[in-house]
């Protein structure tokens, strides 16, 4: 029997973990599902432990699988990035730019920048995943992400894309006429609030304020709970309650006089929308080209 290659089955394992599907992993690797399953089974026999729970409807990592993924995913991304850097040594942007993007960035960044970027760099393919959950950045093999700054991991390099914005409470003019305006955070107990359940986490988003130099966190009370930011804004603009959002998120509704901010003096601080990436990815020509395009976009956003 020939010598066992240390890396046998790892590409298949990473693809299944990323896609949570043998069939989708096979499409990514351009092989048959049977070949992917066989490679995984050989890897599991070699390690002496199952790496996935399998049912007829879904596949998920076992504890052993989660441990293996946590250890090899960063190394796999480093290898992939190194190969791409070598491949792109001519400094000509090419390949596929994989992005994971906060939904807020779609109208403000992605939609205005893509036509210009594609015209400038037609050889660069773009793969965009729209998600507010970026915990799987490394395992997902992304080159860069776009997210609100306070949620970005400290080890990442970040480039600001938006002007600073503040967090505040918003309501419609009609709601304020009928119910008055809260003057301090504690007044919210007497108001109808629209609660936001965070996708992927399942908890209710707490409203944060800065009062007398101390951070105050309030779980809002109200009859309506949603897990979609756009729906939350639409309901608030109809006068159904108050919401907690940023001046950037709500800028469209503010401009249309459908929402008005209150408690701005108690805002916990300013934030912004950022493009972020790892140190190992920052020299990729395709990413540098996208960063340059984003820098062109920043000027009108900041105006």
C-alpha positions as CSV (number, residue, x, y, z in Angstrom):
1,X,0.0,0.0,0.0
2,X,1.3,3.5,-0.9
3,X,2.1,6.1,1.6
4,X,-0.9,8.0,3.0
5,X,-1.0,11.6,2.0
6,X,-1.4,13.8,5.2
7,X,-3.8,16.1,3.3
8,X,-6.0,13.3,1.8
9,X,-9.7,14.2,2.5
10,X,-9.1,17.6,4.0
11,X,-10.3,19.6,1.0
12,X,-13.5,17.5,1.0
13,X,-13.9,18.0,4.8
14,X,-13.5,21.8,4.5
15,X,-15.9,22.0,1.6
16,X,-18.6,20.0,3.4
17,X,-18.1,22.0,6.6
18,X,-18.4,25.3,4.6
19,X,-21.5,24.2,2.6
20,X,-23.1,21.8,5.1
21,X,-23.9,19.6,2.2
22,X,-22.0,16.8,0.4
23,X,-23.8,17.6,-2.9
24,X,-22.9,21.3,-2.7
25,X,-19.3,20.5,-1.7
26,X,-19.0,18.3,-4.8
27,X,-20.2,21.1,-7.0
28,X,-17.5,23.4,-5.5
29,X,-14.8,20.8,-6.0
30,X,-16.1,19.8,-9.4
31,X,-16.3,16.1,-8.6
32,X,-19.1,13.7,-7.9
33,X,-20.9,13.5,-4.5
34,X,-19.8,9.9,-4.3
35,X,-16.1,10.9,-4.6
36,X,-16.6,13.4,-1.8
37,X,-18.3,10.9,0.5
38,X,-15.6,8.3,-0.1
39,X,-12.8,10.8,0.7
40,X,-14.6,11.8,3.9
41,X,-15.1,8.2,5.0
42,X,-11.4,7.5,4.4
43,X,-10.5,10.5,6.5
44,X,-12.8,9.5,9.3
45,X,-11.4,6.0,9.3
46,X,-7.9,7.4,9.4
47,X,-8.7,9.7,12.4
48,X,-10.8,7.0,14.1
49,X,-13.7,9.4,14.7
50,X,-16.9,10.6,12.8
51,X,-16.6,14.2,11.7
52,X,-20.2,14.8,10.8
53,X,-23.7,13.9,12.1
54,X,-25.7,12.7,9.1
55,X,-29.4,12.5,8.6
56,X,-31.6,12.3,5.5
57,X,-32.1,16.1,5.7
58,X,-29.0,17.7,7.1
59,X,-25.4,17.3,8.0
60,X,-23.6,18.9,10.9
61,X,-20.2,18.8,12.6
62,X,-19.5,16.5,15.5
63,X,-17.4,17.7,18.4
64,X,-14.4,16.1,16.7
65,X,-15.3,17.8,13.5
66,X,-15.6,21.2,15.1
67,X,-12.2,20.7,16.8
68,X,-10.5,19.7,13.5
69,X,-12.1,22.6,11.6
70,X,-11.0,25.2,14.2
71,X,-7.4,23.9,13.9
72,X,-7.1,23.6,10.1
73,X,-9.4,26.3,8.6
74,X,-6.9,29.2,9.3
75,X,-4.0,27.1,7.9
76,X,-6.1,26.3,4.8
77,X,-6.9,29.9,4.2
78,X,-3.2,30.8,4.6
79,X,-2.2,28.2,2.0
80,X,-4.9,29.3,-0.4
81,X,-3.9,33.0,0.0
82,X,-0.2,32.1,-0.5
83,X,-1.0,30.2,-3.7
84,X,-3.1,33.1,-5.0
85,X,-0.3,35.6,-4.2
86,X,2.1,33.4,-6.2
87,X,-0.4,33.0,-9.0
88,X,-1.0,36.8,-9.1
89,X,2.7,37.8,-8.8
90,X,2.2,39.9,-12.0
91,X,0.0,42.2,-9.8
92,X,-2.8,41.9,-12.3
93,X,-6.1,41.4,-10.4
94,X,-7.7,38.0,-11.3
95,X,-9.4,35.1,-9.8
96,X,-12.5,35.1,-7.6
97,X,-13.0,37.7,-4.8
98,X,-15.2,36.2,-2.1
99,X,-17.0,38.7,0.1
100,X,-19.4,38.3,3.1
101,X,-21.5,41.4,3.4
102,X,-23.8,43.0,5.9
103,X,-27.2,43.7,4.3
104,X,-26.9,47.4,5.1
105,X,-23.9,47.6,2.7
106,X,-25.9,46.5,-0.4
107,X,-27.4,49.9,-1.4
108,X,-24.6,52.0,0.1
109,X,-21.5,50.0,-1.1
110,X,-22.1,46.9,-3.2
111,X,-24.7,48.2,-5.7
112,X,-22.9,51.5,-6.6
113,X,-19.4,50.0,-6.7
114,X,-19.9,46.7,-8.6
115,X,-20.6,48.2,-12.1
116,X,-17.5,50.4,-11.9
117,X,-15.4,47.6,-10.5
118,X,-16.5,45.1,-13.1
119,X,-15.8,47.5,-15.9
120,X,-12.3,48.2,-14.5
121,X,-11.4,44.6,-13.8
122,X,-13.5,42.2,-16.0
123,X,-11.2,39.3,-15.2
124,X,-12.1,39.3,-11.5
125,X,-15.1,37.1,-10.6
126,X,-17.1,38.2,-7.5
127,X,-18.8,35.8,-5.1
128,X,-21.0,37.6,-2.5
129,X,-22.7,36.1,0.5
130,X,-25.2,38.5,2.2
131,X,-25.2,37.8,5.9
132,X,-25.2,39.6,9.2
133,X,-23.4,36.6,10.8
134,X,-19.6,36.7,10.1
135,X,-18.4,34.2,12.7
136,X,-17.4,31.8,9.9
137,X,-15.2,34.3,8.0
138,X,-12.1,32.1,8.1
139,X,-13.8,28.7,7.6
140,X,-15.9,30.2,4.8
141,X,-12.7,31.1,2.9
142,X,-13.7,34.8,2.4
143,X,-11.2,37.3,1.2
144,X,-12.9,40.3,2.8
145,X,-16.1,41.3,4.6
146,X,-18.2,44.4,5.1
147,X,-19.6,44.9,8.6
148,X,-20.3,47.5,11.3
149,X,-17.0,48.4,13.0
150,X,-17.9,47.4,16.5
151,X,-18.6,43.8,15.4
152,X,-15.2,43.3,13.6
153,X,-12.6,41.1,15.3
154,X,-9.6,43.1,16.6
155,X,-7.0,41.1,14.6
156,X,-8.6,42.2,11.3
157,X,-7.5,45.2,9.1
158,X,-10.4,47.5,8.5
159,X,-11.0,50.3,6.0
160,X,-13.8,52.7,6.7
161,X,-16.5,53.0,4.1
162,X,-19.1,55.3,5.6
163,X,-19.3,58.5,7.5
164,X,-19.6,58.1,11.3
165,X,-23.1,57.4,12.5
166,X,-24.8,57.3,15.9
167,X,-27.2,54.8,17.5
168,X,-30.5,56.3,18.7
169,X,-34.2,55.6,19.1
170,X,-36.5,56.3,16.2
171,X,-40.2,56.8,15.8
172,X,-42.6,58.3,13.3
173,X,-44.0,61.8,13.5
174,X,-47.5,60.4,14.0
175,X,-46.3,58.2,16.9
176,X,-44.7,61.1,18.7
177,X,-47.8,63.3,18.2
178,X,-49.9,60.6,19.9
179,X,-47.5,59.4,22.6
180,X,-44.9,62.1,23.1
181,X,-41.1,61.8,23.0
182,X,-39.0,60.0,25.5
183,X,-36.6,62.5,27.2
184,X,-34.4,60.0,29.0
185,X,-33.8,56.2,28.4
186,X,-36.0,55.3,31.4
187,X,-39.0,56.9,29.7
188,X,-39.0,54.0,27.2
189,X,-40.7,51.8,29.8
190,X,-43.9,53.8,29.0
191,X,-43.6,53.4,25.3
192,X,-44.4,50.7,22.8
193,X,-41.1,49.3,21.4
194,X,-40.6,47.1,18.4
195,X,-38.1,44.4,19.4
196,X,-35.4,42.9,17.2
197,X,-34.5,39.2,17.4
198,X,-31.0,38.8,16.1
199,X,-30.8,36.2,13.2
200,X,-28.4,33.4,14.0
201,X,-28.3,34.2,17.7
202,X,-32.0,34.2,18.6
203,X,-31.8,36.7,21.4
204,X,-33.5,40.1,21.7
205,X,-31.2,43.0,20.8
206,X,-30.7,45.2,23.8
207,X,-30.8,49.0,23.4
208,X,-27.6,50.7,24.7
209,X,-27.3,54.2,26.0
210,X,-24.6,56.3,27.7
211,X,-26.0,58.0,30.8
212,X,-23.9,59.9,33.3
213,X,-20.8,58.3,31.9
214,X,-22.2,54.8,32.4
215,X,-23.4,52.3,29.8
216,X,-27.1,51.4,30.2
217,X,-28.5,48.4,28.5
218,X,-32.3,48.0,28.2
219,X,-34.3,45.1,26.9
220,X,-37.2,46.8,25.2
221,X,-40.8,45.7,25.9
222,X,-43.5,45.7,23.2
223,X,-46.0,43.6,21.4
224,X,-44.1,43.3,18.1
225,X,-40.9,41.3,17.6
226,X,-39.2,40.9,14.2
227,X,-35.9,39.6,12.9
228,X,-35.6,41.8,9.8
229,X,-34.2,45.4,10.0
230,X,-36.1,46.6,7.0
231,X,-39.4,45.3,8.3
232,X,-38.7,46.9,11.7
233,X,-38.2,50.3,10.0
234,X,-41.3,50.0,7.9
235,X,-43.4,49.1,11.0
236,X,-42.0,52.1,12.9
237,X,-42.7,54.4,10.0
238,X,-46.3,53.3,10.2
239,X,-46.5,54.5,13.8
240,X,-46.6,51.0,15.4
241,X,-43.8,51.7,17.9
242,X,-40.2,52.9,18.5
243,X,-37.1,51.2,17.2
244,X,-33.4,51.3,18.1
245,X,-31.2,51.8,15.0
246,X,-28.4,53.9,13.6
247,X,-28.6,57.2,11.8
248,X,-27.0,55.4,8.8
249,X,-29.5,52.5,8.8
250,X,-32.4,54.9,9.0
251,X,-31.1,57.6,6.7
252,X,-33.6,56.8,4.0
253,X,-36.6,57.0,6.3
254,X,-35.2,60.2,7.9
255,X,-34.8,61.9,4.5
256,X,-38.4,61.0,3.7
257,X,-39.6,62.4,7.0
258,X,-41.0,59.0,8.0
259,X,-38.7,58.5,11.1
260,X,-37.2,61.0,13.5
261,X,-34.4,60.3,16.0
262,X,-34.7,60.8,19.8
263,X,-32.3,60.3,22.7
264,X,-29.3,61.2,20.5
265,X,-27.6,62.8,23.5
266,X,-27.6,59.4,25.1
267,X,-26.0,57.6,22.1
268,X,-23.3,55.2,23.2
269,X,-20.9,56.5,20.5
270,X,-20.3,56.7,16.8
271,X,-19.7,53.7,14.5
272,X,-19.3,53.1,10.8
273,X,-19.4,50.6,8.0
274,X,-16.0,49.0,7.3
275,X,-14.4,46.7,4.8
276,X,-12.2,44.2,6.7
277,X,-9.7,41.4,5.9
278,X,-6.8,39.5,7.3
279,X,-3.1,40.6,7.1
280,X,-2.3,37.6,4.9
281,X,-5.0,38.7,2.3
282,X,-4.2,42.4,2.1
283,X,-1.6,42.0,-0.7
284,X,-3.9,40.1,-3.0
285,X,-4.2,42.2,-6.2
286,X,-7.9,41.4,-6.5
287,X,-8.5,42.7,-3.0
288,X,-6.2,45.7,-3.5
289,X,-8.2,46.6,-6.6
290,X,-11.5,46.4,-4.6
291,X,-10.0,48.5,-1.7
292,X,-9.1,51.2,-4.3
293,X,-12.6,51.1,-5.7
294,X,-14.0,51.5,-2.1
295,X,-11.7,54.5,-1.5
296,X,-13.3,56.2,-4.6
297,X,-16.7,55.5,-3.1
298,X,-15.8,57.0,0.3
299,X,-15.6,60.5,-1.0
300,X,-19.2,60.9,-2.1
301,X,-20.4,59.0,1.0
302,X,-18.5,61.4,3.3
303,X,-19.8,64.5,1.5
